């Protein structure tokens, strides 16, 4: 309960009026993530699961910023600026679930400065980084760390995934675009 109070206090630091439905869902113990934008000071907030459709979950903060994930992999952002409109991470998710290193392609769609959707293709190399211990609030848990090094003709980034033995994504560091940079995403235990 102390952890939830701290998370709600962090969320209250934002200037936007809080969404009471998100606050209530957090207090009720709904599935939640703690997300920070690594390139911005004080950009840390809890996100609660708001909708799930066709395998994708949209998570929302109390200030109405949202991220959408599928199999724990980032699919879209809203409210962060220069948002990721959509992404196809099917090949990466398949390799990560199977603990299978190798090459995967991913596709990201962003809006450019003229409000046109631009899709970029990235070729990614997925590698194992070995076993780890990670604490997401329940004490140390075993995990395997996998890295995804991606590049297009003009951009490159690295995503990191800490995966539980059962296959759930405990924590990750995922790139959300050139403007936003990487997001650190962690499960909040109920």
MOJOSUL-V887105 format. One record per residue. N is the residue number from 0. RES is the residue in three letters. SS is DSSP state (a for helix, b for strand, c for the rest). OMEGA is omega in radians with two decimals (* if undefined). BURIAL is 1 if it has 16 or more other ideal C-beta (glycine too) atoms within 10 Angstrom, else 0. Layout:
n->{N:N}
res->{RES:RES}
ss->{SS:SS}
omega->{OMEGA:OMEGA}
burial->{BURIAL:BURIAL}
This chain:
n->{0:1:2:3:4:5:6:7:8:9:10:11:12:13:14:15:16:17:18:19:20:21:22:23:24:25:26:27:28:29:30:31:32:33:34:35:36:37:38:39:40:41:42:43:44:45:46:47:48:49:50:51:52:53:54:55:56:57:58:59:60:61:62:63:64:65:66:67:68:69:70:71:72:73:74:75:76:77:78:79:80:81:82:83:84:85:86:87:88:89:90:91:92:93:94:95:96:97:98:99:100:101:102:103:104:105:106:107:108:109:110:111:112:113:114:115:116:117:118:119:120:121:122:123:124:125:126:127:128:129:130:131:132:133:134:135:136:137:138:139:140:141:142:143:144:145:146:147:148:149:150:151:152:153:154:155:156:157:158:159:160:161:162:163:164:165:166:167:168:169:170:171:172:173:174:175:176:177:178:179:180:181:182:183:184:185:186:187:188:189}
res->{UNK:UNK:UNK:UNK:UNK:UNK:UNK:UNK:UNK:UNK:UNK:UNK:UNK:UNK:UNK:UNK:UNK:UNK:UNK:UNK:UNK:UNK:UNK:UNK:UNK:UNK:UNK:UNK:UNK:UNK:UNK:UNK:UNK:UNK:UNK:UNK:UNK:UNK:UNK:UNK:UNK:UNK:UNK:UNK:UNK:UNK:UNK:UNK:UNK:UNK:UNK:UNK:UNK:UNK:UNK:UNK:UNK:UNK:UNK:UNK:UNK:UNK:UNK:UNK:UNK:UNK:UNK:UNK:UNK:UNK:UNK:UNK:UNK:UNK:UNK:UNK:UNK:UNK:UNK:UNK:UNK:UNK:UNK:UNK:UNK:UNK:UNK:UNK:UNK:UNK:UNK:UNK:UNK:UNK:UNK:UNK:UNK:UNK:UNK:UNK:UNK:UNK:UNK:UNK:UNK:UNK:UNK:UNK:UNK:UNK:UNK:UNK:UNK:UNK:UNK:UNK:UNK:UNK:UNK:UNK:UNK:UNK:UNK:UNK:UNK:UNK:UNK:UNK:UNK:UNK:UNK:UNK:UNK:UNK:UNK:UNK:UNK:UNK:UNK:UNK:UNK:UNK:UNK:UNK:UNK:UNK:UNK:UNK:UNK:UNK:UNK:UNK:UNK:UNK:UNK:UNK:UNK:UNK:UNK:UNK:UNK:UNK:UNK:UNK:UNK:UNK:UNK:UNK:UNK:UNK:UNK:UNK:UNK:UNK:UNK:UNK:UNK:UNK:UNK:UNK:UNK:UNK:UNK:UNK:UNK:UNK:UNK:UNK:UNK:UNK}
ss->{c:a:a:a:a:a:a:a:a:a:a:a:c:c:c:c:c:c:c:a:a:a:a:a:a:a:a:c:c:c:c:b:b:b:b:b:b:c:c:c:c:c:c:b:b:b:b:b:b:b:b:b:b:c:c:b:b:b:b:b:c:c:c:c:c:b:b:b:b:b:c:c:b:b:b:b:b:b:c:c:c:c:c:b:b:b:b:b:c:a:a:a:a:a:a:a:a:c:c:c:c:b:b:b:b:b:b:b:b:b:b:c:c:c:c:c:b:b:b:b:b:b:b:b:b:b:b:b:b:b:b:b:b:b:b:c:c:c:c:b:b:b:b:b:b:b:b:b:b:b:b:c:c:c:c:b:b:b:b:b:b:b:b:b:c:c:c:c:b:b:b:b:b:b:b:c:c:c:c:c:c:b:b:b:b:b:b:b:c:c}
omega->{3.10:3.14:3.12:3.12:3.11:-3.13:3.11:3.09:3.08:-3.13:-3.11:-3.14:-3.12:-3.07:-3.10:3.09:-3.08:3.09:-3.08:3.13:3.11:3.11:-3.14:3.13:3.10:-3.13:3.13:3.10:3.09:3.08:-3.05:3.07:2.97:-3.04:3.02:3.03:-3.00:-3.07:-3.10:3.09:3.08:3.11:-3.13:-3.11:2.99:3.09:-3.13:3.10:-3.10:3.13:3.01:-3.13:3.09:3.08:3.13:3.12:3.04:-3.11:-3.09:3.06:3.14:3.12:3.01:2.94:3.13:2.99:3.10:3.13:3.00:-3.04:-3.14:-3.12:-3.09:3.11:-3.07:3.02:3.03:3.07:3.12:-3.07:-3.10:-3.00:2.98:-3.12:-3.12:3.01:3.04:-3.11:-3.05:-3.09:3.13:-3.12:-3.13:-3.14:-3.13:3.12:-3.09:-3.08:-3.02:3.05:3.10:-3.07:3.08:3.01:3.02:-3.09:3.10:3.08:3.13:2.98:3.05:-3.11:3.13:3.14:3.06:3.11:3.14:3.12:3.11:3.11:3.10:3.01:-3.02:3.04:-3.12:-3.11:3.04:3.06:3.02:-3.11:3.11:2.94:-3.11:3.13:3.09:3.08:3.13:-3.02:-3.10:3.11:3.08:3.09:2.99:-3.14:3.06:3.13:3.11:3.13:-3.02:3.10:2.95:3.09:-3.03:-3.05:3.01:3.13:3.08:3.02:3.10:-3.09:3.03:-2.97:3.11:3.12:3.12:3.08:3.13:-3.13:-3.11:-3.05:3.09:2.99:-3.01:-3.11:-3.12:3.12:-3.07:-3.11:-3.07:-3.08:-3.08:3.00:2.99:-3.04:-3.11:3.06:2.97:-3.12:3.11:*}
burial->{0:0:0:0:0:0:1:1:0:1:1:0:0:1:0:0:0:0:1:0:0:1:1:0:1:1:0:0:0:0:0:1:1:1:1:1:1:0:0:0:0:0:1:1:1:1:1:1:0:1:0:0:0:0:0:0:1:1:1:1:1:1:1:0:1:1:1:1:1:1:1:1:1:1:1:1:1:0:0:1:0:0:1:1:1:0:1:1:1:0:1:1:1:0:1:1:0:0:0:0:0:0:0:1:0:1:0:1:0:1:0:0:0:0:0:0:0:0:0:1:0:1:0:1:0:1:0:0:0:0:0:0:0:1:0:1:0:0:0:0:1:0:1:1:1:1:1:1:0:1:0:0:0:0:0:0:1:0:1:0:1:1:1:1:0:0:0:0:1:1:1:1:1:1:1:1:1:0:0:1:0:1:1:1:1:1:1:1:0:0}
